[in-house]
Amino acid sequence: MKCPGQDMRFWKPGDIFDTQCTKCGRRVEFFKDEVRRKCRCGHEIVNPKLDFGCAQWCPYAEQCVGPLPEEVKERQKAGQKDLFAKKI
């Protein structure tokens, strides 16, 4: 069975989006499940909207999406700290 979160039939508007290259300013198209893309200028961009929330709890996450990049892990940790601080 394919993960419903990765199946494009279940995607929502905005799951395919554009962002600007931080080096040259060109438009770079991302799909929600892409970790990074290379701009035509050669600069590698990390997906600013990457969200594999299911990877935090799903026992098959590593088989499904592979290991998460460090940038994403750091962003998740920062988000968890913010949530904890708001609850206190």
MIDO-851116 format. One record per residue (C-alpha): residue number from 1; chain; residue in three letters; z, y, x. Coordinates in steps of 0.25 Angstrom, whole numbers. Example, Ala and Ser with C-alpha at 12.3 -4.5 7.8 and 13.67 -1.06 7.14 Angstrom:
2
{num:1	cadena:A	residuo:ALA	z:31	y:-18	x:49}
{num:2	cadena:A	residuo:SER	z:29	y:-4	x:55}
// end
This chain:
88
{num:1	cadena:A	residuo:MET	z:0	y:0	x:0}
{num:2	cadena:A	residuo:LYS	z:-3	y:14	x:5}
{num:3	cadena:A	residuo:CYS	z:8	y:24	x:5}
{num:4	cadena:A	residuo:PRO	z:6	y:34	x:-7}
{num:5	cadena:A	residuo:GLY	z:9	y:46	x:2}
{num:6	cadena:A	residuo:GLN	z:-3	y:43	x:11}
{num:7	cadena:A	residuo:ASP	z:-13	y:39	x:0}
{num:8	cadena:A	residuo:MET	z:-22	y:51	x:-2}
{num:9	cadena:A	residuo:ARG	z:-23	y:48	x:-17}
{num:10	cadena:A	residuo:PHE	z:-8	y:52	x:-19}
{num:11	cadena:A	residuo:TRP	z:-9	y:65	x:-11}
{num:12	cadena:A	residuo:LYS	z:-7	y:79	x:-17}
{num:13	cadena:A	residuo:PRO	z:-14	y:92	x:-15}
{num:14	cadena:A	residuo:GLY	z:-10	y:98	x:-2}
{num:15	cadena:A	residuo:ASP	z:-9	y:84	x:5}
{num:16	cadena:A	residuo:ILE	z:-22	y:89	x:12}
{num:17	cadena:A	residuo:PHE	z:-20	y:103	x:18}
{num:18	cadena:A	residuo:ASP	z:-25	y:112	x:29}
{num:19	cadena:A	residuo:THR	z:-17	y:119	x:40}
{num:20	cadena:A	residuo:GLN	z:-20	y:128	x:51}
{num:21	cadena:A	residuo:CYS	z:-21	y:124	x:66}
{num:22	cadena:A	residuo:THR	z:-10	y:131	x:73}
{num:23	cadena:A	residuo:LYS	z:-19	y:132	x:85}
{num:24	cadena:A	residuo:CYS	z:-32	y:137	x:80}
{num:25	cadena:A	residuo:GLY	z:-30	y:140	x:65}
{num:26	cadena:A	residuo:ARG	z:-40	y:131	x:60}
{num:27	cadena:A	residuo:ARG	z:-38	y:123	x:47}
{num:28	cadena:A	residuo:VAL	z:-34	y:109	x:48}
{num:29	cadena:A	residuo:GLU	z:-34	y:99	x:37}
{num:30	cadena:A	residuo:PHE	z:-22	y:89	x:35}
{num:31	cadena:A	residuo:PHE	z:-19	y:78	x:26}
{num:32	cadena:A	residuo:LYS	z:-5	y:76	x:23}
{num:33	cadena:A	residuo:ASP	z:-3	y:63	x:30}
{num:34	cadena:A	residuo:GLU	z:-9	y:68	x:43}
{num:35	cadena:A	residuo:VAL	z:1	y:70	x:54}
{num:36	cadena:A	residuo:ARG	z:-8	y:79	x:63}
{num:37	cadena:A	residuo:ARG	z:-22	y:84	x:64}
{num:38	cadena:A	residuo:LYS	z:-31	y:90	x:76}
{num:39	cadena:A	residuo:CYS	z:-37	y:104	x:73}
{num:40	cadena:A	residuo:ARG	z:-51	y:106	x:78}
{num:41	cadena:A	residuo:CYS	z:-45	y:114	x:89}
{num:42	cadena:A	residuo:GLY	z:-38	y:102	x:94}
{num:43	cadena:A	residuo:HIS	z:-24	y:106	x:90}
{num:44	cadena:A	residuo:GLU	z:-16	y:95	x:83}
{num:45	cadena:A	residuo:ILE	z:-8	y:100	x:71}
{num:46	cadena:A	residuo:VAL	z:3	y:92	x:64}
{num:47	cadena:A	residuo:ASN	z:2	y:91	x:49}
{num:48	cadena:A	residuo:PRO	z:11	y:103	x:44}
{num:49	cadena:A	residuo:LYS	z:13	y:96	x:30}
{num:50	cadena:A	residuo:LEU	z:15	y:81	x:35}
{num:51	cadena:A	residuo:ASP	z:25	y:75	x:27}
{num:52	cadena:A	residuo:PHE	z:28	y:60	x:28}
{num:53	cadena:A	residuo:GLY	z:41	y:61	x:20}
{num:54	cadena:A	residuo:CYS	z:40	y:46	x:16}
{num:55	cadena:A	residuo:ALA	z:40	y:42	x:31}
{num:56	cadena:A	residuo:GLN	z:54	y:46	x:32}
{num:57	cadena:A	residuo:TRP	z:58	y:35	x:22}
{num:58	cadena:A	residuo:CYS	z:47	y:25	x:21}
{num:59	cadena:A	residuo:PRO	z:49	y:12	x:29}
{num:60	cadena:A	residuo:TYR	z:34	y:11	x:31}
{num:61	cadena:A	residuo:ALA	z:32	y:25	x:35}
{num:62	cadena:A	residuo:GLU	z:28	y:23	x:50}
{num:63	cadena:A	residuo:GLN	z:18	y:12	x:46}
{num:64	cadena:A	residuo:CYS	z:12	y:22	x:36}
{num:65	cadena:A	residuo:VAL	z:12	y:35	x:43}
{num:66	cadena:A	residuo:GLY	z:15	y:31	x:57}
{num:67	cadena:A	residuo:PRO	z:26	y:39	x:66}
{num:68	cadena:A	residuo:LEU	z:28	y:53	x:61}
{num:69	cadena:A	residuo:PRO	z:25	y:63	x:72}
{num:70	cadena:A	residuo:GLU	z:37	y:71	x:78}
{num:71	cadena:A	residuo:GLU	z:33	y:84	x:72}
{num:72	cadena:A	residuo:VAL	z:34	y:78	x:58}
{num:73	cadena:A	residuo:LYS	z:48	y:71	x:61}
{num:74	cadena:A	residuo:GLU	z:53	y:85	x:66}
{num:75	cadena:A	residuo:ARG	z:48	y:92	x:54}
{num:76	cadena:A	residuo:GLN	z:55	y:81	x:45}
{num:77	cadena:A	residuo:LYS	z:68	y:82	x:53}
{num:78	cadena:A	residuo:ALA	z:68	y:98	x:51}
{num:79	cadena:A	residuo:GLY	z:66	y:96	x:36}
{num:80	cadena:A	residuo:GLN	z:77	y:86	x:35}
{num:81	cadena:A	residuo:LYS	z:86	y:96	x:42}
{num:82	cadena:A	residuo:ASP	z:83	y:107	x:33}
{num:83	cadena:A	residuo:LEU	z:85	y:98	x:21}
{num:84	cadena:A	residuo:PHE	z:99	y:94	x:26}
{num:85	cadena:A	residuo:ALA	z:103	y:109	x:29}
{num:86	cadena:A	residuo:LYS	z:99	y:113	x:15}
{num:87	cadena:A	residuo:LYS	z:108	y:102	x:9}
{num:88	cadena:A	residuo:ILE	z:120	y:107	x:17}
// end
